[in-house]
Amino acid sequence: MAGAYAVAAVGKAILSLLASACPKPEFAGAEFELYQAKNFQQPMEEGIALYLHRITPANNIRNMPPRVLLDGHRYKPSLPVDLHYLLIPYARDAFKQQRLLGWAMRAMEDMTILNAGLLNQPGPETNLFFDKEAVDVIMETFPIQDIGSIWEVAKPAIQPGVPYVVRMLLLDSLLEVVEADLVQTRVFGMGEVRT
């Protein structure tokens, strides 16, 4: 069950995979951090920042049926969302920064599907995802409006970045759907006078 905390778990899983795959001799001091707008004012010296700049409803499906567990309990429908990230490299010089960016892009392309084993990282919330749950991570095109918004937040420390989308993250509800017993008979009182 990917609950409300799954949004943070996805970002952490991506950074954890990048950190473990990082070529250490060249980028030995690289950091891997989730960023928010204030971090652009004092960015890291070297490493990869992952900035979640927007969340949208998943395009493939909107009206999902109630979620039914193996024991027959029914829960309110899951909320399918897409997470839009900007992957930003930092380094002391442009050459090293571009090498780090090229490596990170290749590493991201190598991990286009994040399964539950990768998403259930140790941390405050473990086992957020069922065994068969997974999300897609793909490079996306960047709307010009978003570029302007991010540049406005990040100036004067704007850096090159690559947009990625995590598709179809299902945020499951914990509210159970309680149903009454099936109707056996109906009694209509049309035409009857009640006193």
N, C-alpha and C positions, 0 to 999 in steps of 0.2 A: 504494500500500500504506500504510494508516494503521497504523503500528506503535505501540509502547508510548508514544512521545512525543506522540501525537496528542491526548491529554487536555490537555496544556499548550498545544498549538497551537490548540485550539478556543477556550480562554479568551482567548488573545492576539488571535485573529482577531476575536472579538466586540468587545473593547476597541478594537482598531485601527479597526474600522468606526464605532464610536461616536465616537471621537476625530476621525475625518475628517469626520463629519457634524455635529459640534457647532456650534451657532450662536455663532460667536466674539465678536461684539460683547457679548452678554449674559454669556456664560460664558467669557471670555477666559482666565481663570486656571485653568480646570477641568483636573484630572488624571484619568487613567483607569488604574486599577491592579487587579491581581489581589490579593485579600486572603486572609489566613489568620487564625486566631483572635487571635493576638497583635496584629494591626493594629487591632483594635477598641479597644484601650486608648489608642492615640494616633492617631486617624484623621486623614485629610487635611483641609485647610481647605475645599476646594471641589472637587467632581468626582464621579465614579462609581466605586464599588468593585464588583468582581465576586467573590463569595465562593462557592467550590465546597464545598457542605456535605454532599453525599453522592453516591455512585455506586451504581446498581442494575443488575441484569441487565435487558437490554431485554425488555419484555413480549411483543413480537410474535413473537420467534423465539428458541429456546434451543439446539436441536441443529442446528447448521449442518453442511453437508457439507464435506469438505476443499476448500481453495481451490486452484483449478487455474489456472496461468498460461498465457499463449498458447503458450509453448514446451512445454507438457505436464507441467511439473514440478508435483507436488502437495505442498501444505503443510497442516499441521494446521489445523483449522477456526478461523475468526476468532472472537473473543470480542465479542459484541454487548452494549454497555452504554449506559445513559442517564446523562447528567451533570446533576445538579440544582444550579442556581446561585441565589443571591440577589443581585439587583441593588440596590445601596444608594446613594442620592444623599447628598452632603454639601454644605452651604452655610452661610454665616454667619448667615442668618436663615431662618425656616420658610417664608416666602413664596417666596424664591429656591430653596430646597430643593425645594419642591413643583413649581415651574416646571421645574426640572431633571429631576425625576422624571417629570413629564408628557411632557416632550420625549423622555427616554430610552425610556419605554414606547412612544411612537409610533415612534421609530426602530427599536426591537427588532421591532415588528410589521411594519415595512417590510422587514425582512431575515429573513423566516421560513425561508429556505433558504440555507445556506452551502455554496457549491460549492467545488471544489478550487482554483479561482483565488483565492478569498478565504481559504481555509484554509492555502494554501501561502505564508504570509507569510515575508519574509526573517527570518532568525534562525539560531540554532544548528543547527536541523534544517530543511532546505528540501525541498520535493517529497515530503512525507510522504504525500500523497494522490494517487491516480490521477486522471486527467482527468475521469472520469465519477462520481467519488465525491462525495457531498454528505451533509449532516446537516440535520435539521429543528430549528428553535428555536421553542418555543412557551411561552406563559405557562401555568403550571400552578397547581392548587390546592395549598395548603400544609398538610400534616398537622399537627395540633395538637402532636403529640409533637416534631416538628422545630422548631416555633416556640419551645417551652419550652427545648429544648436550645440553640438559638442565643441566646435571651435570656440564658440562664445564662452563656454564654461572653462575650457582648457587654456585659453590664451594667457600669457604668451608662451606657455610650455607645450604647445601642440607638437605631436610627434606623428610619424606615419603609423597607420594601424590597418588591420584587416578585419572586416566584419564577418561574424559567424552567427548562425542561428541554430539553436537547439530546438528541434521540432517535436511536437506532440508530447510534452510533459504533462502527465495527468495528475492533477492535484485532487486526491480523493477526499471525500467528505466523511466525517465521523458520525453524522446524523443518520440514524436508522429510520427507514420508511416503515411506519407501523400501519398495518392494514387490518381492517375489520374482517370478520368471517364473511364468506360468500353469502349472498342473499339467497335464501331458500324459497320464500314465498313473498309475494307482494300483495298488499291489501290497499285497494283504492277506495277512497271514501267519497267518490263523486256522487252527487245526488242525495247523499244522506244529510239529514238535518240533525245538527248536534245542539244539545241544550246545556 
